[in-house]
Amino acid sequence: MHRPHPQEAAPSPSDAPAPAGPLAGMRVLDLATLFAGPGAATLLGDFGADVIKVEHPRKPDPSRGHGPGRNGVGLWWKHLGRNKRNVTLDLSTPGGREVLLKLAGTADVVIENFRPGTLEKWGLGWEELSAANPRLVLARVTAFGQFGPYARRPGFGTLAEAMSGFAATTGEPDGPPTLPPFGLADAVAGLATAYAVMAALSGRDRTGAGQVVDMAIIEPMLAVLGPQLLWYDQLGYVQPRMGNRSANNAPRNTYRTADGSWLAVSSSAQSVAERVLHLVGHPEFTEEPWFATGTGRAAHAEEIDKVVGDWIARHDRDEVVAAFEAAQAAVAPVYDVRDVVADPQFRALGTVARVEDEDLGTLRMQNVLFRLSATPGAIRWTGRPHGADTAEVLAELGLTAPRIAELRAEGAL
């Protein structure tokens, strides 16, 4: 299976080829801002869904201004806004409500991340949306969910990284809890929301009725931490900060090479751990009773790290990688983005796509998330200007040019 060669994106959706991918024919309304909800919509759009991004006429999605830009154009938006048509609506106005309900009548999915009660305040809650379209799936993505003592608190992914236990387990043993320098919890929640939407749509295929997805960003982050809650429940064990080590196996760390590079080594499988110790010239470790289990090896991580680290420190990066590969042991260079772009495996997979953009020319960004052999996804276009497709989308709903002009004059668009 492989991705098609990255195509040249059309300058506007109206000029683009028909949507490709297994979700062609699905319509998604992206009412959310920033990252988790919009990220889920991007994933659906990558595989052919007609995603309509709805933004406030005078307050664009803040993600347009996040992070570095070029020539006054936000680069994050070019990625997050790809494969989306962009309209403006003030949902708090009668005209904006009218148009949104019309759109909902044509849609399969609505994704929103307002504080609980906001859509209801505008007369656009589940009762009204499901009346307009009984088959609709409404995905509600908030920091803490739709109910409970924290439901109405403002929140972002950083709070989920803190409250889930992720930050408490990340960092050096004698250092502070560590937050990631990127939107980890939002990205994980975006993946989870896309999965939840597809599960809800599958249910709709059986029952004929839509439903509400309640996604609390704090929960997917807790899910990716694996059995830590079970360990606490059964053993009273609380995972400490261990730097790059693991409580489950050894060797597992980052090691510096003779030429100043860093390599990551993992040995979750017993056979791999044995190969590593033979490779570095210490087969006697493998005869120790404690070496037979991952937890036993982890208890002796100091000794194992010393012999593995000393051997790696005597060799250049490429020598170490070649030796590990020959021994069928697991190793990987610690990359930055420059290495990702140059790596032959990522090139073979087509992980980095080249896409034409109407503002900035050729861009490189992450390709669609996975490969499908028969109905692959594609980047059809990059993030569009604020409100660029409003007239086109409203005309598809049957609104006349005079009515669109009225809505603009009222401030609804």
Secondary structure, DSSP 8 states (H G I E B T S, - for coil): ----------SSGGGS-S--STTTT-EEEE---SSHHHHHHHHHHHTT-EEEEEE-SSS--GGGGSS-EETTEEHHHHHHTTTEEEEE--TTSHHHHHHHHHHHHH-SEEEE---TTHHHHTT-SHHHHHHH-TT-EEEEEESS-SSSTTTTS---HHHHHHHTSHHHHSS-TTS-----SS-HHHHHHHHHHHHHHHHHHHHHHHHS---EEEEETHHHHHHTTTTHHHHHHHH-------TT--SS-SS-EEEE-TTS-EEEE---SHHHHHHHHHHTT-GGGGGSGGGGSHHHHHHTHHHHHHHHHHHHHTS-HHHHHHHHHHTT--EEE---HHHHHH-HHHHHHT-EEEEEETTTEEEEEE--SS--SSS----------TTTTHHHHHHHTT--HHHHHHHHHHT--
